[in-house]
Amino acid sequence: MRDIIDIPEMQKYTVSFTAGKVIFLQGDKSQDMYFLVNGRIEVSKDNKKIADISEPGTTVGEMSYLLNARRTATVKALTDVTVIMVPTDQIEEMMHKYPSIAYHMSLKLAARLEETTRIMHGLKEFNDQLPDAIVMADKYKNILSWNQAAEKLHGRAWEQMKGYPLADLYHNQQDYEQFMADIQSGNSLREKELVVKHPDKNERYVSTSTTVLYDGHHNVEGYIFFSRDVTESKNLEKKYKRIKKWSVSAIVFSCLLIIAIFFTIPYFSRGSKILDYKKGVFKNRIIEDSQNITKTITGPLATGDLKAITDIMRIFFKDKSHAHFGIKGLLLLDRNKKVISAHSPEMSNAKEAMIGYSYTGIKFKGEETSSHKILDLFRADKENPMGAKGVEIAYEICNENGETTNWLIFQLEMEHLDREYGINTKILSKIDFRKD
């Protein structure tokens, strides 16, 4: 394209820009085309630099003309720059007169298309490896693409759903519309449980979060949906609620029975004995669980099978009675007090993020000869970014030589223990969790 800038007829379009001057802005309606004669220019999109051009004869701004659209990028002079600016109404005539310009632009567009195709293919390959369902939609909320996890979640191939409205994926249109209204009202990431349609007619619950894609003028260009299948945990939650309802009734009945038996005992004495009984029940549960879990993970610990240990923890939480005893999570530390395995049914993602977390800076309170310690700590999470107090019981795991090799951690829900068992942090520190 160097020959073009040397044509005498083109000299009438010559324009100069001083260093730092903007040639055109992203989002402009102008569609003039530029040929760089000399100097260096910068191309940026959404305030991010994407190219630095100094080759004489290079064209910029042709995309707006070809697509009859606003400018897709901002072009600025980095040094003093001379360009040939062809007005919009002269471009077609110029290309007829000088076919090499159209040929050059075709080669340039073909190169861009090849690069874009390569990027899109790589992105699809990457997305197909992700466990979460990813759905991309345009600004009109019509489906553009999704990965293999989305095909599995929704039970339909992308070819079947391409161009269909996002709303077709969900059972309750009102919930979906409210979710989108919440997303569009602010610029923050939101998450919501929705029920999706599936060919097998079964209810599928998904936890969905959305990222809104904006152009340089903060206009919505599209949406990316990230979804996880939470059907199993939702069903377990329903089951737990039924068990909890039954448990509460059983506890109420037991309490009434105890009150009837000790009716003649003074009120405060009776209340104290009931609480002592409950504390004993909680203590025995912790002792029994620590012994059973330690015994079960001995084999996997010896072989370093951390997956098997995590599975053992997961099986432990299938017995929903653990929640009644205020146990909300299990951790396993190595001899250096670093987390190597963790599980909690209600905060699975947070527990996975704890792998590698170090307890070396946390004080393990208790008698030196005791195999268990009480931990008071503050830890930040999604709901408490500034940190929330946590209380845990740590059990020492030793080898045949009596050396500490690991720590088994019970994470406790203190509000539940206080409410159901009258156990607060002070009382907990006085309970001896050793086998009588």
SELUM-419269 format. One record per residue (C-alpha): residue number from 1; residue in one letter; x, y, z. Coordinates in steps of 0.1 Angstrom, whole numbers. Example, Ala and Ser with C-alpha at 12.3 -4.5 7.8 and 13.67 -1.06 7.14 Angstrom:
miza, nufi, c1, c2, c3
1, A, 123, -45, 78
2, S, 137, -11, 71
This chain:
miza, nufi, c1, c2, c3
1, M, 0, 0, 0
2, R, 30, 23, 0
3, D, 23, 31, -37
4, I, -11, 45, -28
5, I, 4, 72, -5
6, D, 28, 83, -33
7, I, 0, 90, -58
8, P, -2, 127, -64
9, E, -40, 127, -65
10, M, -40, 114, -29
11, Q, -20, 143, -16
12, K, -50, 165, -14
13, Y, -63, 143, 14
14, T, -31, 147, 35
15, V, -38, 156, 72
16, S, -13, 160, 101
17, F, -18, 153, 138
18, T, 6, 163, 166
19, A, 18, 138, 192
20, G, -10, 129, 216
21, K, -38, 140, 193
22, V, -68, 117, 189
23, I, -75, 108, 153
24, F, -108, 92, 160
25, L, -126, 78, 191
26, Q, -142, 44, 198
27, G, -180, 48, 193
28, D, -177, 77, 168
29, K, -201, 77, 139
30, S, -174, 88, 115
31, Q, -165, 63, 87
32, D, -135, 80, 70
33, M, -106, 58, 61
34, Y, -69, 66, 69
35, F, -36, 56, 53
36, L, -5, 62, 75
37, V, 22, 82, 57
38, N, 47, 86, 85
39, G, 48, 86, 123
40, R, 35, 62, 149
41, I, -1, 56, 160
42, E, -17, 36, 188
43, V, -49, 16, 186
44, S, -68, 10, 218
45, K, -101, -6, 227
46, D, -120, 0, 260
47, N, -89, 20, 272
48, K, -66, -10, 266
49, K, -38, -8, 240
50, I, -42, -34, 213
51, A, -18, -23, 185
52, D, 11, 1, 178
53, I, 14, 10, 141
54, S, 43, 27, 123
55, E, 44, 10, 88
56, P, 37, 35, 61
57, G, 7, 26, 39
58, T, -12, 8, 68
59, T, -49, 14, 67
60, V, -70, 22, 98
61, G, -107, 30, 102
62, E, -118, 8, 72
63, M, -139, -15, 95
64, S, -165, 12, 103
65, Y, -169, 19, 66
66, L, -172, -18, 56
67, L, -196, -26, 84
68, N, -215, 7, 83
69, A, -210, 9, 121
70, R, -195, 31, 148
71, R, -158, 31, 154
72, T, -147, -2, 172
73, A, -115, 13, 186
74, T, -97, 46, 194
75, V, -67, 57, 173
76, K, -42, 83, 187
77, A, -10, 98, 174
78, L, 20, 87, 195
79, T, 44, 110, 175
80, D, 38, 137, 150
81, V, 18, 119, 123
82, T, 9, 124, 87
83, V, -20, 105, 72
84, I, -41, 104, 41
85, M, -78, 108, 52
86, V, -102, 96, 25
87, P, -137, 109, 32
88, T, -165, 84, 34
89, D, -182, 95, 2
90, Q, -149, 91, -17
91, I, -139, 56, -5
92, E, -160, 36, -30
93, E, -148, 57, -60
94, M, -112, 54, -48
95, M, -114, 16, -46
96, H, -128, 14, -81
97, K, -100, 35, -93
98, Y, -73, 17, -74
99, P, -83, -20, -70
100, S, -51, -28, -51
101, I, -67, -10, -21
102, A, -97, -34, -21
103, Y, -73, -64, -25
104, H, -52, -52, 4
105, M, -82, -47, 26
106, S, -95, -82, 17
107, L, -61, -98, 27
108, K, -62, -78, 60
109, L, -98, -89, 68
110, A, -89, -125, 59
111, A, -60, -125, 83
112, R, -82, -111, 110
113, L, -109, -137, 104
114, E, -83, -165, 105
115, E, -69, -152, 138
116, T, -104, -147, 153
117, T, -114, -183, 142
118, R, -83, -196, 159
119, I, -90, -178, 191
120, M, -127, -188, 191
121, H, -117, -225, 185
122, G, -92, -223, 213
123, L, -117, -207, 236
124, K, -143, -233, 228
125, E, -118, -261, 236
126, F, -110, -244, 269
127, N, -146, -239, 278
128, D, -155, -275, 270
129, Q, -130, -286, 297
130, L, -147, -265, 324
131, P, -171, -283, 348
132, D, -195, -254, 350
133, A, -221, -248, 323
134, I, -213, -216, 303
135, V, -239, -200, 281
136, M, -232, -168, 260
137, A, -261, -146, 248
138, D, -263, -115, 227
139, K, -277, -82, 239
140, Y, -312, -93, 229
141, K, -308, -123, 253
142, N, -307, -149, 225
143, I, -283, -178, 228
144, L, -250, -175, 209
145, S, -230, -205, 222
146, W, -225, -229, 251
147, N, -200, -255, 262
148, Q, -203, -293, 267
149, A, -212, -289, 304
150, A, -242, -268, 293
151, E, -253, -294, 268
152, K, -252, -320, 296
153, L, -270, -297, 321
154, H, -298, -287, 297
155, G, -300, -320, 278
156, R, -298, -303, 244
157, A, -270, -297, 218
158, W, -260, -261, 209
159, E, -273, -266, 174
160, Q, -308, -271, 188
161, M, -308, -240, 208
162, K, -287, -215, 188
163, G, -306, -183, 184
164, Y, -333, -193, 209
165, P, -343, -169, 237
166, L, -326, -175, 271
167, A, -360, -175, 287
168, D, -367, -209, 270
169, L, -342, -226, 293
170, Y, -361, -218, 325
171, H, -394, -231, 340
172, N, -404, -201, 359
173, Q, -404, -171, 336
174, Q, -411, -146, 364
175, D, -380, -158, 384
176, Y, -359, -155, 352
177, E, -372, -120, 344
178, Q, -366, -108, 380
179, F, -331, -122, 378
180, M, -323, -103, 346
181, A, -339, -72, 360
182, D, -316, -74, 391
183, I, -285, -80, 368
184, Q, -293, -49, 347
185, S, -300, -27, 376
186, G, -264, -28, 388
187, N, -229, -37, 377
188, S, -223, -64, 404
189, L, -222, -102, 400
190, R, -253, -118, 413
191, E, -262, -155, 419
192, K, -296, -171, 420
193, E, -311, -206, 421
194, L, -334, -212, 391
195, V, -352, -243, 378
196, V, -343, -252, 342
197, K, -363, -272, 317
198, H, -349, -306, 307
199, P, -361, -333, 282
200, D, -363, -360, 309
201, K, -391, -338, 326
202, N, -373, -339, 360
203, E, -367, -307, 379
204, R, -331, -294, 376
205, Y, -320, -267, 400
206, V, -290, -246, 389
207, S, -271, -219, 407
208, T, -265, -192, 381
209, S, -244, -161, 380
210, T, -241, -137, 351
211, T, -215, -113, 337
212, V, -227, -84, 316
213, L, -206, -75, 286
214, Y, -204, -37, 278
215, D, -190, -17, 249
216, G, -168, 14, 254
217, H, -199, 35, 260
218, H, -213, 12, 287
219, N, -240, -2, 264
220, V, -249, -38, 269
221, E, -233, -60, 242
222, G, -241, -95, 256
223, Y, -242, -118, 286
224, I, -222, -148, 299
225, F, -241, -172, 322
226, F, -222, -195, 346
227, S, -244, -223, 360
228, R, -238, -253, 384
229, D, -262, -282, 388
230, V, -273, -281, 425
231, T, -302, -305, 421
232, E, -286, -331, 445
233, S, -279, -306, 472
234, K, -314, -291, 468
235, N, -329, -325, 473
236, L, -307, -331, 503
237, E, -318, -298, 517
238, K, -354, -308, 513
239, K, -347, -341, 530
240, Y, -328, -324, 558
241, K, -357, -300, 564
242, R, -380, -331, 568
243, I, -356, -348, 591
244, K, -351, -316, 611
245, K, -389, -312, 614
246, W, -391, -347, 627
247, S, -361, -342, 650
248, V, -375, -310, 664
249, S, -408, -329, 672
250, A, -388, -357, 688
251, I, -367, -333, 708
252, V, -398, -314, 720
253, F, -414, -347, 730
254, S, -383, -358, 748
255, C, -380, -324, 766
256, L, -417, -327, 777
257, L, -410, -362, 789
258, I, -380, -351, 809
259, I, -399, -322, 824
260, A, -427, -346, 835
261, I, -402, -370, 851
262, F, -384, -343, 870
263, F, -415, -322, 877
264, T, -409, -323, 915
265, I, -373, -312, 911
266, P, -367, -274, 915
267, Y, -368, -255, 882
268, F, -332, -244, 880
269, S, -318, -277, 891
270, R, -339, -294, 864
271, G, -328, -271, 837
272, S, -292, -275, 847
273, K, -294, -314, 846
274, I, -311, -312, 811
275, L, -283, -290, 798
276, D, -256, -313, 814
277, Y, -273, -343, 797
278, K, -272, -325, 763
279, K, -236, -315, 768
280, G, -228, -351, 775
281, V, -246, -362, 743
282, F, -227, -337, 722
283, K, -193, -346, 739
284, N, -199, -383, 732
285, R, -208, -376, 696
286, I, -176, -357, 689
287, I, -155, -384, 706
288, E, -171, -411, 687
289, D, -169, -393, 653
290, S, -132, -384, 658
291, Q, -124, -420, 666
292, N, -143, -434, 637
293, I, -130, -409, 611
294, T, -94, -413, 623
295, K, -97, -451, 621
296, T, -112, -449, 586
297, I, -86, -425, 571
298, T, -56, -444, 585
299, G, -52, -465, 553
300, P, -56, -436, 528
301, L, -32, -415, 549
302, A, -6, -442, 546
303, T, -9, -442, 508
304, G, -14, -405, 504
305, D, -48, -410, 488
306, L, -63, -376, 495
307, K, -93, -382, 472
308, A, -103, -412, 493
309, I, -101, -391, 525
310, T, -123, -364, 509
311, D, -148, -391, 499
312, I, -148, -404, 535
313, M, -156, -368, 547
314, R, -184, -366, 521
315, I, -199, -399, 533
316, F, -198, -386, 569
317, F, -220, -356, 559
318, K, -246, -378, 542
319, D, -257, -386, 577
320, K, -276, -354, 582
321, S, -277, -358, 620
322, H, -242, -342, 621
323, A, -259, -308, 615
324, H, -280, -313, 647
325, F, -247, -316, 666
326, G, -234, -283, 651
327, I, -208, -299, 628
328, K, -206, -278, 596
329, G, -172, -289, 581
330, L, -142, -312, 583
331, L, -106, -304, 576
332, L, -74, -325, 576
333, L, -40, -309, 583
334, D, -6, -323, 577
335, R, 22, -323, 603
336, N, 30, -286, 593
337, K, -7, -277, 600
338, K, -15, -270, 563
339, V, -49, -280, 550
340, I, -46, -310, 527
341, S, -83, -321, 526
342, A, -116, -304, 534
343, H, -153, -308, 529
344, S, -185, -290, 539
345, P, -219, -298, 522
346, E, -231, -262, 525
347, M, -199, -244, 514
348, S, -182, -268, 490
349, N, -165, -241, 469
350, A, -151, -223, 500
351, K, -137, -256, 513
352, E, -120, -264, 481
353, A, -104, -229, 482
354, M, -90, -238, 517
355, I, -67, -265, 504
356, G, -32, -252, 512
357, Y, -44, -228, 540
358, S, -20, -228, 569
359, Y, -30, -230, 606
360, T, 6, -223, 619
361, G, -4, -188, 631
362, I, -35, -201, 650
363, K, -32, -209, 687
364, F, -42, -245, 696
365, K, -56, -241, 731
366, G, -57, -270, 756
367, E, -37, -291, 780
368, E, -3, -301, 766
369, T, -9, -338, 772
370, S, -44, -337, 756
371, S, -50, -351, 722
372, H, -75, -324, 713
373, K, -73, -286, 712
374, I, -98, -257, 709
375, L, -92, -232, 681
376, D, -106, -196, 681
377, L, -100, -179, 647
378, F, -112, -153, 623
379, R, -116, -162, 586
380, A, -129, -142, 557
381, D, -155, -157, 534
382, K, -181, -146, 508
383, E, -207, -135, 533
384, N, -181, -120, 557
385, P, -154, -104, 536
386, M, -140, -86, 568
387, G, -137, -119, 586
388, A, -161, -139, 609
389, K, -152, -157, 642
390, G, -150, -194, 640
391, V, -146, -221, 666
392, E, -131, -255, 659
393, I, -120, -287, 677
394, A, -86, -302, 665
395, Y, -78, -338, 672
396, E, -42, -350, 670
397, I, -34, -380, 648
398, C, -2, -398, 657
399, N, 19, -426, 642
400, E, 31, -457, 659
401, N, 60, -438, 675
402, G, 36, -413, 691
403, E, 47, -385, 667
404, T, 20, -361, 654
405, T, 14, -366, 617
406, N, -19, -349, 611
407, W, -48, -329, 627
408, L, -85, -337, 622
409, I, -105, -305, 625
410, F, -142, -303, 634
411, Q, -157, -269, 623
412, L, -186, -260, 646
413, E, -217, -238, 643
414, M, -217, -221, 677
415, E, -250, -204, 673
416, H, -266, -238, 669
417, L, -247, -253, 698
418, D, -257, -223, 720
419, R, -293, -226, 710
420, E, -297, -264, 712
421, Y, -272, -274, 738
422, G, -264, -242, 758
423, I, -228, -245, 748
424, N, -208, -213, 742
425, T, -171, -208, 736
426, K, -163, -206, 773
427, I, -182, -238, 781
428, L, -167, -256, 751
429, S, -132, -249, 763
430, K, -140, -267, 796
431, I, -154, -299, 781
432, D, -129, -328, 781
433, F, -133, -345, 747
434, R, -112, -375, 758
435, K, -126, -410, 761
436, D, -138, -415, 797
